[in-house]
Amino acid sequence: MANCPELTTLAEHVRSFAHMLTNLQGDRLPEWIEAASATTELPSLRHFAQHLLRDLDAVTAGLTLPWNSGVVEDHVNRIKMLKRQMFGRAGFEVLRKRVLLA
């Protein structure tokens, strides 16, 4: 990172975002977006920060509230995995039985 100052800047922004995420400090998100948008040498980070502004309320809630949809996402991921395993081999009825019996 000593040879690439852009990587140092990017690492600082990623660390601060990770700290905000792990400590549920969503109220600091506008400050982070402003700082990340000000980086001219990192267009990808600036683009990411600007996209967070599209639904700022939802992102702030996700970074602030202790609840998440992890359990639901786990079930969706499992069903998608079963569907991929059976692709082209069986119809909906077999997939339905496999999901319900698993």
N, C-alpha and C positions, 0 to 999 in steps of 0.2 A: 504493500500500500504506500510505501515511501516513494515509489517511482510514479505513482498515479494519484494526484490530488483529487481527482473526481471520485475515485473509489473511497477515499477517506471521507469525503463529504457524503457520499451515498451511505456509507456505513453508519455515520452519525445519524442521518435521517431514519435509517431502518431501525437502529437501536432505540431512538426516541419513540418511534411508532410502536415497536415491540413493548417498550415500557408502558406506554399508554394502554396497549391492548391487555397486557397481563395484570395491570393494576386497576383496570376499569376506570380510566380517567378520560372518558369521552368528552368532557368539557374542555379539554386542551386541544381538541381536534382543529378548530378554526385557526389557532396559532400555528399548528403543525402544517396545515394546508398552505397558509401564507408563507411560511418559511420554505416549504418544498416548492412552491410556485415561483419563488424568487430565484431559484437556482437556474441559471442560464446554461450551464455546462452539462446539465442532466435533463434532456428533454423527456425521457421516459418517466422519470420521477415527477416532473412537472405535469405531464399528461395524466398520470395516475392521480395526483392530487386534485387536478381540475375535475376529473371524473367523480371523485368523492363528493364534490359540491352538488352533483345532480340530485342526490337524495341525502342531503346532509342530516336531516332529522333521523332517518333510519340508521345511517352509519353511526351517528352519535349515540343512539339508543343501543345499538349493538356493542359499542365500546363502553357503555356505562352500566347497563343492566346485567344482573347476574344470570339471567335465564338465557338458554340457547336452544337450538333445534337439533342438537346432536343425536338424540335418540331417533328422531324421525329420519334424519339423514342416513343413519346407520341402516335402517330398514330399506330405504330407497336404494342405497348402495348394494345391499344384499340381493334385492330383487333384480337390479340391473345386471349383477354378476350372473345370477341364474339364467336370465334371459340371454346373455351373451353366450353362456355355455351351451344353450339349447338352440342357438340360431340355426334356422333352416332344417331342424331335425324333427320338430314336433309343433303342434298347433297350440292355440291358447288354452285349451282344456288341460293339456299335460302340464303346461307352465303354471296354471292355476292350482292344480293339485300339488305340484312340487313346492310352490310358495306356501300353501296352507299347511302342508305336512312337514315342512322343514322346521 
